[in-house]
Structure formats: C-alpha cells, structure tokens
C-alpha cells in the first residue's frame, strides 16, 4: 500500500502529504510508477539509449562507459554486476522503437504506442509528430527539463483508453494553472516572449494529435494549461547502467589493496568521462506522478525522490527522521539552487512553480536584503548578450 506511511490532505489552495507514523532517516516512504513518462528528445538523439516505456538504460555498463569516456577499448572489471540484459530487449515490429523487455513493449502498446507508432515513417522528417519533435528541439536545448512528448503521451493514453473519462480525471488532479491569481505570478514560459514559439507548438501539436474527446486541450488556453501542467508537475527521471555498476562495486567486500585499485579505476573513469562528455551522464526524461506531485516544497526538505531500480519507478526516501503528523516535503530546487540567497530561490520558485516559499529556512532569512546570489548575477549579466540573444531565449526551464 503506497499510503501505508503517509496520508494525503487536500487544501483549498493545494495538497500536502503527511506522515501517518514515525519514519526514520533512510526509510523508503513509498514507491510509485508514473501515469505517463517520456525520455527527453535531445537525450535520445545523442544516443542515450533507454527503454521507450520505463526508461531503463539499454546500454550495458561497459558500452555506456566506452561511449561516455570516448574509449572504445575500455574493459570494466566485475562486468557481472551490470544488470542490463540485452537478450531480453525487444523492438516494436512496426517502428523499431526499443524496449527492455516484452512486458514493457506490451505495456506501451496497451497504453499509448498504438497512437504514437510511426511505423515506416519513423525517420520521415515530414511526419507531423517528427515535425513537432524537431520544433521542440529547436526551442528547448540541453540541459532539458521537460518534453513535448510527455504531453503527446497524455493525449495518446486518453485516445487509446476504453474509459477516457477516468484518465482525464486523473490528469485533472495535477496543478495546471498558468498564473497564480492571488500573487499575480505569470508562469514565465507562458509570457509574451514565448508567444510565437507556443503558437507554433500549438499548431503542430494539434495537427499531429487532435482528438474530439480532448477538444479543450487543443484550444489555445487549454494547450497553455497542458503546458503548465507538465512544467510544474513533471518529475525528472535519470537512469544509468554505469551508475548501477558503480553502486554494485561499492557494495563488494574486497581486500584493501583490491578495493583501492577498484576505487582508483572508477575515479579515473569519471575524470575521463567529465573530460569527454561533461555532466550529461544519464538517460534522462520526466514523468507525472500523482502521489509525488502532492508533496510540497521546502528549501530544507525531509525527503527526496530517487530511481535506484534503473527505471521509472520512483522511490521517495526520508532525508531525516519524520514524526507522525509532520508534513513530508521535497525540494523543487537542486542542491546548487538551494544554496543561493532567499531572493534567488524565490525568483526560481515564483517563475517556475507559481508560489512564494514560506518554509522555515525562508522565514528565518526574511530580514535578508533582496539581493541576487553572485552566481545568478553572472548568469543574468553575462557579457556579450544582445537583444537578439534575449529574443531567442530557449525554453530550458519548463
């Protein structure tokens, strides 16, 4: 039972998740599968091979390490620790999209793939869905934070479902405001500077996927709401066969000299990868999780999401002891963003999630000057930025 450790409370202005019992630091509070998920488009284009359904990495750890390090002759020790099973992989017989297992291929076909399968047109640049993908990639460069295909799969799920009203009701439980009326915060992605881009996406989206049952999603305001829904609720997903292999190596009981040698090998491997590839190590995507999306934000969270099974199954784990009745909070900011000033944190949260944070950390810093962190000043005030650069701002913060 996913709710054995916590209970959901609906407020007038939102939701919250609270502990039913004492939860210890390190405990898994719940696990959850997404209603729908999708790999990021640039991530896929750059050959980060993932199951089209569950996002499980399809490369073996050794294949992954060779590609990321640029060393095709690299041999990983303890290769048996890699959990990837290429012999189980299956392709869609029509479009050749890959899955990690026959179960995932069937699940995708049952849920959404019959609508989205392009068959022999998979590589046809003139197919309406490929036009939509190309337009998105031209507007949303790495680091990616969302995908137009998450919206496409929402449409496909409803189109394929026997009980269409059931799925529409499930998706309606996610916040999809385009602005916070009380605070008059317009979602920055739906602001004036993106009007042309959104108009193009709306047109391509409608051409590729229009359905009478979902007419309201294809109206201009409905499309904006759908856009806001995936922007404010999409949970990032990262999978990596190499990371799984490293965790397996860490768990090995080895003599001191062998442990030192293995650790040195792994350290050097990550240095080589950083030099060759940079920070982009994982298969990456995003998903919509009903329970996880009910967790409110705190700049000092007591829980965090992770994907230890190398697929889309989310584990919410406690970062500290949580008492019965205490709210379970995650952070909508990454570690670097949480270290910024209160003003900088509030700017990110207001623009992307439509609220002003009032957590314990923010309240304790109320008397601080409203100044921007030095790192953000560098980002905003970079030399050489032109008016044209501003006009071409990509949608990288969905």
Buried (B, 14 or more C-beta within 10 A) or exposed (E): EEEEBBEEEEEEEEBBBBBEEEBEEEBBBBBBBBBBBBBBBBBBEEEBBBBBBBBBBBBBBBBBBBBBBEBEEBEBBEEEBBBBEEEEBBEBEBBEBBBBBEEBBBBBBEBBBEBBBBEEBBEEEEBBBBBBBEBBBEBBEBEBBBBBBBBBBBBBBBBBBEEBEEBBEBBEBBBBEBBBEEEEBBBBBBEEEBEEBBEBBBBBBBEBBBBEEBEEBBEEEBBBBBBBBBBBBBBBBBBBBBBBBBEBBEEEEEEEEEBEEBEEEBEEBBEBBEEEBEEBBBBBBBBBBBBBBBBBBBBBBBBBBEBBBBBBBBBBBBBEBBEEEBBBBBBBBEEEBBEBBBBBBBBBBBBBBBBBBEBEBBEEBEEEEEEBBEBBEEEEEEEEEEEEEEEEEEBBBB
